[in-house]
């Protein structure tokens, strides 16, 4: 029996991505103030660690907790977190227009029982289109940028503002799935692929027999 997997996040995007794998996990909403440092790597690792450690006092003893934080960074504008107003979102997107930036996600994983932990950082390079002011205003008016790292959502309307990405697409969404899978399997004995494949096969078998996918 594997340990309970806990995702310490308030992000609906991260929760949905993990749900798509067909695995069992619980969610704890971390109550922490995210901090921004000059160093993007320090920023995401520290925030991810604090989110994971917050959950430790809530979850069962047989839990493995995953904390995640995502920001964007460019040498021109430094570290950028989440905008909480339309004005902030527009200012960020003006600075990003027509330029490359990096999306950093920090992941901090800790086993509650043994307190063993492992952290990693994933970087994806993104270039924004030279979008017009009208396009920018239309996007900001959608309110999608609010609460999103870098003021855009690549899985939503924000995809229309992007010219090129180099690296893990899911990292830009906010959860570097492949690296997370590899680290959980190597260091914590949790095999997301095996578990997801097993549940998927069971669901297909039930459908073939004319039963609901889940009992």
N, C-alpha and C positions, 0 to 999 in steps of 0.2 A: 504494500500500500504506500503510494507516494505521499509526500508531505503536502499540506494545503498550500496552494499558490495564492498569494495576496497581491493585488495591484493597488498601490497607494497613489491615487490620482483623482482629480476632479474632471478629467478630460473625457468627454463622451467619445471622441475620436479614438483614443487609445483603447477604451473599453470595447468599442465596436470591432476594432482590428483584432483584438485577442479573441473575441467571441466568434469571429469568422473561422478561426482554427478548429472550433468544435471541442474546446477543452474546458475543464471545470476550473473556475477561479472565483475568488471573492474580491470585493472592492472596499477599500477604506478611503474616505476622503481626508486627506492630510490638512491639518490646521497649522499652516506655517506661513510666514512672510517670506516670499521669494526675494533673494538678494541678488544684486547685479554688481559684479566686480569688473575690473578692467580686462582681466583674462577670461576669455569665453569658456575655456576648459574648466577652470576653477569654478566659474559660475554654475555650470550645469552639474558638475560633480557634487558640489556642496549642497545645492538645492535638492538634488536627487537623494543624497544621504539624509538630509533632514526630513524629507518626506517619508523615507523608509523607516527611519528611527522613530518617527511619530507613531507609526502603525504598530510598532513592537509592543507597546503597552496595551494594545486593544485586541490583538489577534491571539488565537490558541498557540500553545507551546510548540505544536508540530507544524509550524508555518514557515514558509519561505516568502519574504516580502520583497517586492520590486518597487523601487521609487524611480521616477523618471522626470527629467526636466529638459526643455528644449528652448533654445534661443537662436537668434541669428547674429552674425557678426561680419563686419567688413572693416578694413583699415580706415576707411573714410569716415564712418559714423560710429565705430566701436560696437559694443554689445547692445543689442536691442531685445527687449522683452515683449510683453503684451500691451497693446494700447487699450485704454479703458474709456476713450472718448473718440468721437468721429474726427475731431481736430487732430488728436495724436495720431490716429491711423493715417490720415491724409499726409501729415508731415513725414511719417516714416516712408510711405509709398512714393512720395516725391523724391526722397533721398535715394531710394533703391532703383528708380526708373532707369532702364537702359544699362544697368551695371550688374556685375557679379557680386554675390555674397555667399557666405557659408552658413549652413544650418548645422548646429551642434546639438546633439542629444546626449545627456549624461544619464547613465543607468547605474543604480546602486542596489545590489541584491544582498540580502542578509538572512541567514538561517537563525530563527529565534532561539532554538534549543542550544545550538553550539556557539552562536554568535560569529560563525564564519561568514565572511563577506567577500564580495568581488564587485569591482566597478569597472566600467569601460565608457569610452566616448566614441561616438560615431559622427563623422563629418560628411555632409553632402554639399556639393557646389551647385548654386542656382544662379541663372542669369535672367533678369526680368526684361520684358520687351520695353521698347521706347513708346509706351502707351500714351495716348493723348490725354489732355486734361478732362475731356468729356468722359472718356473711358474710366479714368480715375475717379471722377465724381460719381458716376453710376455705380461703380463697385463699392465705394465708401457708403453710399446711400443704402446699399443692401444690408448694411450693419454686420455683414459676415466677418469683416476684419477685427471686430471687437473681441478681445480676449484671446486672439491668435498670435503666436510668436511671429514677429515680423509683419503683422497686420495683413496677413493673407492666409487663405486655406487652399492648399494645392489640390485637395480632393473636392473642392467646390468651385464657385465662380472664379476664385483666385487662379485656377489653372489657366484661364484666358489671358492672364497678365504675364505668364512665364514663357520664355523663349527656349531655354535649355536647362536640363539638370544632369549632373554627373555624380553618380553614386546611388545610394539606396533611396528610392522614392518614398518608402514607408518611414524613413527617418524624417523626411520633410513633413509628413503627416503628424509625426510625433512619437513613433514607436519603431525603432530599428529591429524588425522582427527576426531576420536571419541571425544577426549577432546575438540577440536575446536567446533564441533557440539554442545556439551553440554553447553559450555560457551556462545556461541552466542545465543542459545535458552534461557538460564536462565537470562542472564544479558542484552541482546540487542534485544530480541524479534524476532530474525531471526531463522527460523526453516528450516535448510537445508534438513532434511529428508522429511518433508511435501512438500516442494517446488520441490525437486528432484523427489519424487514419483508422484506428480501431472504432471510434465512435461513428465515423463516416460510413464505414463498411456495415456496421450494425444498422444504421439508418437506411442504407440502400437495401439491405436484406429485408427489413420490415416493409419497405415500400413495395418490393417485389412480391411479398406475401399479402399485399393489400392492407397492411396495418399502418397506423400513423408512424411517422419517422421516430417519434419519441413516445415512450409509454407514459 
